[in-house]
Structures are given as structure tokens and as C-alpha cells.
Amino acid sequence: MYLKNLVLNNFKNYELVEIEFSPRINCLAGANGVGKTNILDAIHYLSLAKSFFNGIDSMNIRHGEECFSIQGEMLRGGDAERIYCSFHRQKQKALRRNGKEYRKLSEHVGRYPVVMISPADSLLITGGSEERRRFMNRIISQYDAVYLESVVQYNRAVMQRNRMLKDFKAAGRCDADLLAVWDAQLATHGSYIHSTRRKLVDDLKPVFQQYYSLISSSKETVRLDYVSHLDGGSFEQLLAESLKKDLYLEYTTAGVHKDNLSLEMDGFQVKATGSQGQQKTFLAALKLAKFDYIRRMAGHRPMLLLDDIFDKFDAGRVEQIMHIVSGDTFGQIFITDTHCSRLHSILPANGAGYRLFGISENTVSEINTVNNETK
């Protein structure tokens, strides 16, 4: 599976641009702020029907315009599939494959898996637990439609239950029968979410540790663990034990919406003890493990988006990462950097299977990798 071409119309800083990609490695070079990352985000949007960076669709429209569109041609097993996605300020998001609109956007998720490695990943370490739950959700949703629906229904049940808890406190009484309806929803969907996340993390651990060792060549010991209220018993028991507290605080205090990932280095949280380079290596290894897991579960290789990987990495670690992703395990890859010369250094002399693009003033031009000429 790979993306053959991409057409952007009023997406972020691009008025209109069309790019033809290599099925292997595509490099985007340009100064900060010219739109390299926006192209990667457009690929992410086309794959998952949402931006990697901004969940508010209107924020992705070019300034002064009313709508944007993204088009691309995906090749899967030799078959071409045309994907079209658009958003208008006054209308709903539209998503079509081969001219046919999806009944639900969730039907598209997972068809064209993608993994992004970006400086924004630092929130996985420095942000709250919701960032790490989102990380787990993004992985599983790309191969398990039942899980995605369970998350939607679970979040809806939490919201309804919280509203009911507020009503109970205002009325001075609790209706156990009404509460039981939403408790049953939480237990059904929450138990599935918990078991699926547990399997994910258990499977990620050894691959993550292997990638960390390959990238860093260091003696640090890294650890990944799943932390959940449900580890200690059934969801029904958990809700019963927390009911008094829930009624007092007027919200659901226990459940998988409080899950977390413990990210450790040498027995301590990496947030507290890891250097910038160690934290970035931790995140890169975690994302490569994500790639490996989706590849095995989905049955084909996701597209890999590497945004500004040279930043805060020494040359040795960049070389290790490129050695890893250039192998047969990985498929189509997109890389951004501010220096064309650094991208040249990771390309073969004959440029076979690679394309290098220069990004300048909201335009994209291909650079001949043999003689460094702009086409």
C-alpha cells in the first residue's frame, strides 16, 4: 500500500499543490514555517479523516477561504483507490472513496494506516494521561472497528452518567434503576476497551525495548506498562465501590477513562529523569513499535511520516533510525528537514526509489537527487 499522489486545495498554507510520490522514501526540505509538516498532516488527514495536530477542522482551512479539500490516489495490491476529503465551514465533512461517500467516517479509519513521528509527540511524556490514552486509541482504531465504536459508546455513557449524578445530587436522591442502565453500558464497553488495551501494551513491550536498544546503543533500561482501575477486579464492582464518591463529586471517578501508560527509564518516569535526546529516542522507539504492531494486525505496512527527525538527535541516532526504516519491514516513508544537504546524506547516490522535494513560499518542486537540480 502506498500513496501515489496528493492534491491540496486551500489546506492550511497551500492554495493549490499537486505532488507525485515515490512508493519508497520521499524527503521534503525547506525552512521552518514553509509548510513541510502541513503536507505530512494532509497525508494523515487523508488516511484517518482528521489532523494529527488540530482536532478543529476549520483551523485547517487556508486563511480567508471557506473550505479545503484533500485528494489522493492510494495503491493497494495493484488496485488504485481515489480518496477525496473536504470540509466547509457551513457544512459537514465529506469523505469519499472511488466517488462513493462513506456512511460513517469510522468506516474509513484503518483502511490506510499511518504512523507519524513528530516533535509534538513530546506531549506523550509531558502531557496528562489523556494523551497516552489517545495514543492507545489511535493504534487500536486502525485495525479494530469494534474497539473504535466501544470508545465512542463508552464516552457517551460516561457523559450521560455524569449528567445523572448531578441531577441526583440536586434532587437529594439516587435512582438506582436509572443508574444501572448506564453502569451496564460502562461495564460492557469498558471491559472490552480494557482487555484490548492490555493486549496492545503487552505486545508492544518487547518490540519497543528492542527498538530503543537499536536506536540508542545505550545501557538504559526502558519500561512500558499499562495502568488501569480494572486491573484489580470487575467493572461492576469498581462502580459499586466508587458510587458514594461519584455522587459527592458529581462525576464518574473510576473506569477506563482514567487509564494511563507508565513510561519508565532505569526505574523512574522518563519525564523526570530522561534528557531531551533520551526522551526523543523513547518516543521514536514507541512509535516504531506502534508501526510494527499495526503492520502485524492490519496485514499491511502503514505509511511512516517522520517530521523533523534530525532535531535533538545526534548523527549516530539518525543513522540508526534510517537504517531501521530503510529495511524491507517498512514501506512508504515521508521525511521532513530544514537542510537539503542532510537529506541528501541519507539518499543513495543514484536516487533510485527516492524523491526529494524543495518546499518554498507555499510551493513544492522536485529536486533531482543526482545533480541537485530543481525540476
C-alpha positions in Angstrom: 0.0 0.0 0.0 1.3 3.5 -0.8 0.1 7.0 -1.7 0.8 7.7 -5.4 -0.2 11.4 -5.4 -1.7 14.2 -3.4 -3.7 17.3 -4.3 -4.3 20.0 -1.7 -6.7 22.9 -2.2 -6.8 25.6 0.4 -5.4 23.3 3.1 -3.5 25.2 5.7 -1.0 27.4 3.8 -1.4 25.8 0.4 -3.7 27.4 -2.2 -3.2 24.6 -4.7 -0.5 22.0 -5.0 -0.1 18.5 -6.6 2.7 16.1 -5.7 3.6 12.7 -7.2 5.4 10.4 -4.6 7.8 7.6 -4.7 6.5 4.3 -3.3 9.5 4.2 -1.0 11.2 7.3 0.5 10.0 10.9 0.0 12.0 13.8 1.5 10.7 17.3 2.0 13.3 20.1 2.5 12.7 23.7 3.4 13.0 26.4 6.0 10.8 26.5 9.1 7.3 27.7 8.5 7.1 27.0 4.8 4.6 24.0 5.1 6.6 20.8 5.2 4.7 19.5 8.2 1.4 20.5 6.6 2.0 18.1 3.8 2.5 15.3 6.3 -0.6 16.3 8.1 -2.6 16.2 4.9 -1.5 12.6 4.4 -2.5 11.9 8.0 -5.9 13.6 7.3 -6.5 11.6 4.1 -5.7 8.4 6.0 -7.7 8.9 9.2 -10.1 11.7 8.3 -8.5 14.1 10.9 -5.5 16.2 11.5 -2.6 14.9 13.7 -2.2 18.3 15.2 -5.6 20.1 15.3 -8.9 18.5 16.0 -10.9 21.6 14.9 -11.4 21.1 11.2 -12.0 24.8 10.5 -8.5 25.6 11.7 -7.1 23.7 8.7 -8.7 26.0 6.1 -6.4 28.4 4.4 -6.8 31.9 5.8 -9.6 33.9 4.0 -11.2 30.8 2.4 -14.4 28.9 3.3 -13.3 25.3 2.7 -10.4 22.9 1.9 -10.1 19.7 0.1 -7.5 16.8 0.0 -7.4 14.3 -2.8 -5.1 11.3 -3.2 -4.7 8.1 -5.1 -3.8 5.0 -3.0 -2.4 1.8 -4.5 -3.3 -1.3 -2.6 -2.3 -4.7 -4.0 -2.1 -3.1 -7.5 -5.6 -1.6 -7.3 -5.9 2.2 -7.4 -8.3 3.8 -4.9 -9.2 7.5 -5.1 -9.8 9.3 -1.8 -11.4 12.7 -1.5 -11.9 14.6 1.7 -13.3 18.1 2.1 -14.5 20.4 4.8 -16.7 23.5 4.5 -17.3 26.0 7.4 -21.1 25.8 6.8 -21.3 22.0 6.0 -20.3 18.6 7.4 -17.1 16.9 6.5 -17.3 14.9 3.3 -15.2 11.7 2.7 -15.4 9.6 -0.5 -13.6 6.6 -1.8 -13.8 6.0 -5.6 -16.6 8.5 -5.7 -18.8 6.8 -3.1 -19.4 8.7 0.2 -18.8 6.8 3.4 -21.9 6.2 5.6 -19.8 6.9 8.7 -16.3 8.3 8.9 -15.3 5.5 11.2 -15.6 3.1 8.2 -12.6 4.8 6.7 -10.3 4.5 9.7 -7.8 1.7 9.4 -8.1 1.2 5.7 -4.9 3.2 5.0 -2.9 3.0 8.3 -0.4 5.7 9.0 2.2 6.4 11.8 3.5 9.9 12.5 6.7 10.6 14.4 6.7 14.3 15.3 8.2 16.8 17.8 4.6 17.1 19.0 4.9 13.6 20.4 6.6 15.1 23.4 3.1 15.5 24.9 3.0 11.7 25.3 5.6 12.2 28.0 5.0 15.7 29.4 1.2 15.8 29.0 -1.6 14.3 31.0 -2.9 10.7 30.9 -5.4 11.6 28.2 -2.5 12.0 25.8 -1.4 8.4 26.5 -5.0 7.1 26.2 -5.3 8.8 22.9 -2.1 7.1 21.8 -3.5 3.7 22.6 -6.8 4.6 20.9 -5.1 5.7 17.7 -3.3 2.4 17.4 -6.1 0.1 18.1 -8.7 2.1 16.0 -6.6 1.5 12.8 -7.3 -2.2 12.9 -10.3 -2.8 15.2 -13.6 -1.1 14.3 -15.4 -2.7 17.3 -12.9 -1.0 19.6 -13.5 2.4 18.0 -17.2 2.0 18.4 -16.8 0.9 22.0 -14.8 4.0 22.8 -17.5 6.2 21.3 -20.3 4.4 23.2 -18.2 4.4 26.5 -17.6 8.1 26.3 -21.2 8.8 25.7 -22.2 6.6 28.7 -19.8 8.5 30.9 -21.2 11.8 29.8 -24.8 10.6 30.5 -23.9 9.1 33.8 -22.2 12.3 34.9 -25.2 14.3 34.0 -27.4 11.9 36.0 -25.1 12.2 39.0 -25.5 16.0 39.0 -29.3 15.5 38.8 -29.2 13.1 41.7 -27.3 15.5 43.9 -29.6 18.4 43.1 -32.7 16.2 43.9 -31.2 14.8 47.1 -31.9 11.2 46.0 -30.3 8.5 43.8 -32.4 6.4 41.4 -30.6 3.0 41.3 -32.6 1.7 38.4 -31.7 4.6 36.1 -28.1 4.4 37.2 -27.9 0.7 36.4 -28.7 1.4 32.7 -25.5 3.5 32.2 -23.5 1.3 34.6 -24.3 -1.7 32.3 -23.1 0.3 29.3 -19.9 1.3 31.0 -19.2 -2.3 32.0 -19.9 -3.7 28.6 -17.8 -1.3 26.6 -15.2 -0.6 29.3 -14.3 -4.2 29.8 -13.7 -4.6 26.1 -11.6 -1.5 26.0 -9.6 -2.7 29.0 -8.8 -6.1 27.6 -7.9 -4.8 24.2 -5.5 -2.1 25.7 -3.9 -4.7 27.9 -3.1 -6.9 24.9 -1.8 -4.0 23.0 0.6 -2.9 25.7 1.8 -6.5 26.5 2.5 -7.0 22.8 4.2 -3.6 22.4 6.7 -4.0 25.3 9.3 -6.3 23.8 9.3 -4.6 20.4 9.6 -1.2 22.0 12.5 -2.3 24.1 14.2 -3.8 21.1 13.9 -0.6 19.0 15.1 1.6 21.9 18.3 -0.5 22.2 18.8 -0.4 18.4 18.5 3.4 18.2 20.4 4.3 21.4 23.1 1.6 21.7 22.9 2.5 25.4 22.7 0.7 28.7 19.5 2.4 29.8 16.6 0.1 30.8 13.2 1.3 29.5 9.8 0.0 30.5 6.3 0.4 29.3 3.3 -0.6 31.4 -0.5 -0.2 31.3 -2.2 1.1 34.5 -6.0 0.8 34.9 -8.6 0.7 37.7 -9.9 -2.5 36.1 -6.6 -4.4 36.9 -8.0 -5.1 40.4 -11.4 -6.5 39.6 -14.6 -6.3 37.6 -16.1 -3.1 36.3 -19.4 -3.7 38.1 -17.5 -4.0 41.5 -15.5 -0.9 40.7 -18.6 1.2 40.0 -20.3 -0.1 43.2 -17.3 0.8 45.3 -16.9 4.3 43.9 -20.6 5.2 43.9 -20.6 7.2 47.1 -17.6 9.2 45.9 -19.2 9.7 42.5 -22.4 11.1 44.0 -20.5 13.5 46.1 -18.2 14.8 43.3 -21.0 14.6 40.6 -18.8 12.7 38.1 -17.6 9.1 37.4 -14.3 8.8 39.2 -13.3 5.3 38.1 -13.1 3.5 34.8 -11.0 3.1 31.7 -11.4 6.9 31.0 -8.7 7.2 33.8 -6.3 4.6 32.3 -2.6 5.6 31.9 0.7 4.3 30.4 3.7 4.3 32.7 6.8 5.3 30.7 9.9 4.5 32.7 13.7 4.7 32.3 16.0 3.0 34.8 13.1 2.6 37.2 12.0 6.3 37.1 9.4 8.1 35.0 11.2 9.2 31.8 9.5 12.6 32.2 11.6 13.3 35.3 15.0 11.7 34.5 15.4 11.4 30.7 17.4 14.0 28.8 15.8 15.5 25.6 17.7 13.1 23.5 16.7 10.1 25.6 13.0 11.2 25.7 13.0 11.6 21.9 14.6 8.2 21.5 12.0 6.8 23.8 9.2 8.3 21.7 10.8 7.2 18.4 11.1 3.6 19.7 7.5 3.7 20.9 6.2 4.9 17.5 8.3 2.3 15.6 6.8 -0.3 17.9 3.3 1.1 17.0 4.2 0.7 13.3 5.2 -2.9 13.8 2.1 -3.7 15.8 -0.3 -2.1 13.2 1.6 -3.9 10.4 1.0 -7.3 12.0 -2.6 -6.6 13.0 -3.7 -4.9 9.8 -1.8 -7.2 7.4 0.0 -4.4 5.5 2.6 -1.8 6.2 1.4 1.7 7.3 2.8 4.8 5.8 5.5 6.3 8.0 5.7 10.1 8.5 9.0 11.3 10.0 8.7 15.0 10.9 12.0 16.8 11.7 13.7 13.7 13.0 17.2 15.3 12.9 16.1 17.8 15.6 17.7 16.9 19.0 19.1 13.6 17.6 22.9 13.2 17.1 24.1 11.8 13.7 24.6 8.3 15.1 20.9 8.0 16.2 19.6 9.4 12.9 21.8 6.9 11.1 20.4 4.1 13.2 16.8 5.2 12.6 17.3 5.5 8.8 19.0 2.1 8.8 15.9 0.6 10.5 13.2 2.2 8.4 15.1 1.6 5.1 14.7 -2.1 5.5 12.1 -4.4 4.0 9.9 -4.2 7.1 8.9 -0.6 6.2 7.0 0.6 3.2 6.4 4.2 2.0 8.2 6.8 4.1 7.9 10.6 4.2 10.7 12.7 5.9 11.0 16.5 6.5 14.0 18.5 7.4 15.3 22.1 7.2 18.5 21.2 5.4 18.5 19.7 1.9 22.2 18.6 2.4 21.3 16.4 5.4 18.5 14.7 3.4 21.0 14.1 0.6 23.3 12.3 3.0 20.7 9.6 3.7 19.8 9.1 0.0 21.7 6.7 -2.3 23.9 8.2 -4.9 21.7 7.2 -7.8 18.5 8.4 -6.2 16.7 5.1 -7.1 13.4 4.7 -5.3 13.6 8.1 -3.6 12.3 11.5 -4.3 13.5 14.8 -2.8 11.2 17.9 -2.8 12.1 21.5 -2.0 9.4 23.5 -0.2 9.5 27.3 -0.6 6.8 30.0 -0.5 4.0 27.5 -0.4 5.2 25.7 -3.5 6.6 22.2 -3.9 9.3 21.4 -6.5 11.1 18.1 -7.0 14.9 18.2 -6.8 16.9 15.8 -8.9 18.8 13.7 -6.4 21.7 13.0 -8.8 22.7 16.6 -9.8 20.7 18.6 -7.3 18.7 20.4 -9.9 15.1 21.6 -9.4 12.6 20.1 -11.8 
